[in-house]
């Protein structure tokens, strides 16, 4: 599954925005969800945000349109909770589509591909 979407932010376990590993800049881009995990390449960048499938802890829709210091009118953010290569818990926010049903479908696809614990 793939498409165009928006990367909102990545937060650490204290709710602060991460400023390392290319996770600071917000932006539009192209995403892919497959058996490997989630890959999001922001426009005008060369290095994608890669979240391996086996690092994903949970996937859910945010409760509001306010997320990570950004207000997204009418869009609910897909919160991907995962562990980085150092074992730290990170929550990254994405809007996979401006259409709510397509955004939900992508979130479900990503959540369904999580490995059983």
C-alpha positions as CSV (number, residue, x, y, z in Angstrom):
1,X,0.0,0.0,0.0
2,X,1.4,3.5,-0.8
3,X,0.3,7.1,-1.3
4,X,1.0,10.7,-0.5
5,X,0.7,12.1,2.9
6,X,2.1,14.4,5.7
7,X,4.6,13.7,8.4
8,X,3.7,15.7,11.5
9,X,6.4,15.0,14.2
10,X,8.0,12.4,16.3
11,X,7.8,12.7,20.1
12,X,9.9,11.1,22.8
13,X,8.5,9.4,25.9
14,X,8.1,12.8,27.6
15,X,6.1,14.2,24.7
16,X,8.9,16.4,23.4
17,X,9.7,16.6,19.7
18,X,12.7,14.7,18.6
19,X,15.3,16.7,16.8
20,X,17.7,13.9,15.8
21,X,17.9,11.2,13.1
22,X,16.0,13.4,10.6
23,X,12.8,13.4,12.6
24,X,12.5,17.1,13.2
25,X,11.3,18.5,9.9
26,X,7.6,18.2,9.1
27,X,6.3,17.9,5.6
28,X,4.5,16.3,2.7
29,X,5.9,13.2,1.1
30,X,5.3,9.7,-0.2
31,X,4.8,6.7,2.0
32,X,4.8,2.9,1.6
33,X,3.5,0.3,4.0
34,X,4.6,-3.3,3.2
35,X,6.0,-6.4,4.9
36,X,9.1,-4.5,5.9
37,X,7.3,-1.7,7.7
38,X,6.6,2.0,7.0
39,X,8.8,4.2,4.8
40,X,8.0,7.9,4.5
41,X,10.1,10.1,2.2
42,X,9.5,13.8,2.7
43,X,9.7,16.0,-0.4
44,X,13.1,17.7,-0.9
45,X,14.9,15.2,1.3
46,X,17.0,12.2,0.5
47,X,16.7,10.1,3.6
48,X,13.4,8.5,4.4
49,X,11.9,7.8,7.8
50,X,12.0,4.0,8.1
51,X,10.0,2.3,10.8
52,X,10.6,-1.5,10.7
53,X,7.5,-3.6,11.2
54,X,9.0,-5.5,14.1
55,X,9.8,-2.2,16.0
56,X,6.1,-1.1,15.9
57,X,4.4,-1.3,19.3
58,X,1.0,0.1,18.4
59,X,-0.9,2.1,15.8
60,X,-3.9,4.3,16.6
61,X,-5.8,7.4,15.5
62,X,-5.3,10.5,17.6
63,X,-8.2,11.8,19.6
64,X,-8.0,15.3,18.1
65,X,-6.6,17.2,15.1
66,X,-4.0,18.9,17.4
67,X,-0.8,16.8,17.5
68,X,2.9,17.5,18.1
69,X,2.5,21.3,18.1
70,X,0.5,21.3,14.8
71,X,-3.2,21.9,14.1
72,X,-4.5,19.8,11.2
73,X,-7.9,20.9,10.2
74,X,-10.2,17.9,9.9
75,X,-7.5,15.3,9.8
76,X,-6.8,12.8,12.5
77,X,-3.2,11.9,13.0
78,X,-2.1,8.2,12.8
79,X,0.1,7.7,15.9
80,X,2.7,5.0,15.3
81,X,4.3,4.0,18.6
82,X,7.7,2.2,18.0
83,X,11.1,1.5,19.4
84,X,14.1,3.1,17.7
85,X,17.5,1.3,17.2
86,X,18.5,2.4,20.7
87,X,15.4,0.8,22.3
88,X,13.8,4.2,23.1
89,X,10.1,4.5,22.7
90,X,9.0,7.0,20.0
91,X,5.6,8.1,18.8
92,X,5.5,9.4,15.2
93,X,2.5,11.1,13.7
94,X,1.4,10.8,10.1
95,X,-1.6,11.7,8.0
96,X,-1.7,9.2,5.2
97,X,-4.5,10.8,3.3
98,X,-6.8,13.9,3.5
99,X,-9.7,11.5,3.1
100,X,-10.7,10.0,6.5
101,X,-11.6,6.6,5.1
102,X,-8.2,6.3,3.3
103,X,-6.3,7.5,6.3
104,X,-8.1,4.9,8.5
105,X,-7.4,2.1,5.9
106,X,-3.7,2.9,5.9
107,X,-3.6,2.9,9.7
108,X,-5.4,-0.4,9.8
109,X,-3.0,-1.9,7.3
110,X,0.0,-0.8,9.3
111,X,-1.5,-2.0,12.5
112,X,-2.6,-5.3,11.0
113,X,1.0,-6.0,9.8
114,X,2.4,-5.7,13.4
115,X,4.0,-9.0,14.5
116,X,2.2,-11.0,17.2
117,X,3.8,-10.5,20.6
